């Protein structure tokens, strides 16, 4: 049942102009940065006379491409997650889902898997962009895959947050705005609380944990943080729908 819901959610994204428009704009911006980073790399390396000044092509390209992608995801995730549940409420089809022979856990996990499948296509396209340089340059695949995995975990956490907020309202526009606000807060939490005495808040920043993957560091602590963060908001979304089913 989870896979059926995920497939339906993925099809609905590509059945609307918004799904294709987001994909096209994302690819255009990322492709532009890809081209600029490629040209800038050789310009910088030509002026770097000392070996210590040189930087690997994979790291340079990934920092440019994945860096802009992380910023774009701040807007992409609220756009694609805003309709997950709020659209069902708005169209008054939520009652049909409540009466269907499926649990709220299956519904939430199916919708989350659907949106993650869509976002995974975006991440996969960036990996392929850089991997296409393999015939002409030495690509550090472990570093590239680690960076991509970190971005995927960031999208998992962001999507779970957007899904929960979508459960709270019947207005998709309001859900998108609240998701954007909440996601910005969680991403930049380390900037708001940068004092050493506020290290607890600093550690809750999504961007702080993503930076480790951007450095090519695969840390189980950072993986666990993203999984627990996503699991927390998934559980909140399930409990929210359970309450709607019981009390209306």
N, C-alpha and C positions, 0 to 999 in steps of 0.2 A: 504493500500500500504506500509506503514511503517513496519508493521509486516511481510509482504512478503519479503521485502528487508532484514530485520533483520534475518529472517529464512534462506534466501539464504546465507547471510554472515556467519552465524553460521555453516551451512552445509559445506561451502567452507573451513572453518578452520579445520574441522574434516575430510575433503576429501583429505587433504594434509599431508604428513609426519611431516611437521613442527608443525602443531597444536597438534598432538599426542606427538611429541618429547618435545615440551615446557611443555605440561601437565605432562609428565613422569619425566622430570628433576625437575620441580617445586615440584611435590609430593615427589620425592626422597630426595631433600634437606630439605623441610619442615618436612617430616617424620623423618629424622635424628635428626633435632633440637628438634622435639617433644619428641623423645626417650631420648635424652641427657638431656633435661629440666626436664623430669619426674624423671630421676635418680638423677640429681643434687639437685632437690627439697628436697628429703628425706635425702640426705647427709648433706645439709645445715641446715635443721630443727633439725637434731640430735645434731648438734653442737650449736644450738641456745637455751641456757638454760633459758634465760629470755623471758617472753611473748612479751615484746616490740620488741624483735629481730625477731619475727616470721612474716611470710608473707603468705597470702592466696595462695592456690594452683592455683586458677584461674588466679590471677594476675601474678604469677610467670610463668605459662605455656604460658599465652597470650603474655607476654613481649618477651619470647623467640621465639615463633612460629610466631606471627604477626610482630615482629621486623625484622626477617630475610625475611619474606614475603614482607614487605615494600621495602626492598633493592632489592629483586628479581624482583619486579614489575618495578623497574627502567629499567630493561632490557627486561622484558616480554612485556610491553606496546608498546615500539618502534617496537618490532619484529612483533606483531600481528596487529599493526595499519599502518605499512609502506606500505601495499599493498591496503589499502582501496580505495584510488582514484588514486594513482600513477600507480598501476597495470593496471587500466582501461585505463589510458593514454598510457602506454607502449604497451598494446595489441591493441591499437587503437579501443577500444570498447566504449570510452567515447562519441563518436558522437551518438551511439545508445541510450545511456542514456539521452543525451541532447534532442533527438528527441522523446523520449518516453513520453506518457501522464502522467507524474508525475512532481511535482514541485521539485526544488532543496532542499527545506526544507524537503520534504519527503525522498529524497535520503540521505541527510546528517543524519537526525534523524534515519533512518532505519539502516544505516551502524554503527552509534554510538550505537544503541540498540543491534545490533548483536555482536559487540565486548564486550559490557558490559555483555551480557549474558554469553559469554565465561569466562570472568574474574570473574563473580559472582559464577561460578561453582568452581573456585579455592578457593574463599573465603569461600564458603559453606563447602567445604571439610575440611578446617581448623577448622571451628566451630564444625563440627561433630566429628573431632578428639578429641577435648577437652571435648565435651559433652558426649562422650562415657565413660568418667570417672564417670558419675553420679551414677551408682550403687555402687561404691566403695569410692566416695569422695563427699564432699559438693561443688558444683559448683555454683559460682555467675553468674547466667545467665544474669541479667541486665548488669553487667560489661562486660561480654563476647560479648553480642550483641551490646553494645555501641562501643566497640573496633572494631568489625567487620563492623559496620555501618561507622565508621570513615575511615577504610581502603577502603570501597566501594566508599565513596565520593572522596577519594584520587584518586582512579582508574577512577572515572567519570571525574575529572578534567584533569588527565593525558591523558586519551583517547581522550578528546576533543582537547587538544593541539596536540596530535599525528595525529588526523584526519585532523586538519587544515594544518599542515606541509605536510601531504600527498597530499593535494590539490595543493601544490606549485611546484611539480616536477613530472616528468615521470620516475624517477629513484628510485625504492623502497629502494635500499641500501643507497642512499643519504638521503632519507626521514627518514630511521631508524637512521642514524648517527645524523642528525639535531634534531630529536625528543629526542634522548638520551642526546645531549648537552643541549637543551632547558629545558628538564625535570630536569636534574641535577642542572641547574642554579636556576630554580624556587623552587626546594626542599631545596637547601642550601643557599637561599638568605639571611637568617638570620645569616649565618656564614660569608658571605661576608660583610654585613653591620650590625655589632654587636654593633656599637657605639650608645649611647642614642640619639644623635642628628640626627641619620638616622633611627628613629623608623618607619617612613613611609615604607621604603624598608623592614624593619624587619617584618612588619605586612603582607607583600605580600608573605612571604615564605609559601609554601604548608606544609612543615614539621612542622612549628610552629603551624599551626592550627590543624594538625593531632595529635600532642602531647596531646591536650586537650582530645581527644577521648581515647587515650592510657591510660590516667589517670582515665577514666571512667566518664568524665564530658561531658554531652550532652548540648552544648551551641548553641543557635540559631544563634549567630554571626558567629561561625565557619561553621555551616551548610550553612548559607547565602553566606559566602565567596566562598565555593566550588561550590555552584550552580551558582553564578554570574561569577566565573572564567570559568566554563564549558560553560555557556551560551554565554560569550564573544567570545570564540574561535569557538563555533558553528555558531554564527552569521557571524564571519569573513569567515568561510568556505562556508557558504551559499552565501555570497556576492561574493566570489571568483568564485564560479561556475556560478552564475548569470552573472558575467562579461564575463566568457568564452562562455556562451550561446549567449550573445548579440553581442560580438565583435569577438568571435572565438579565 
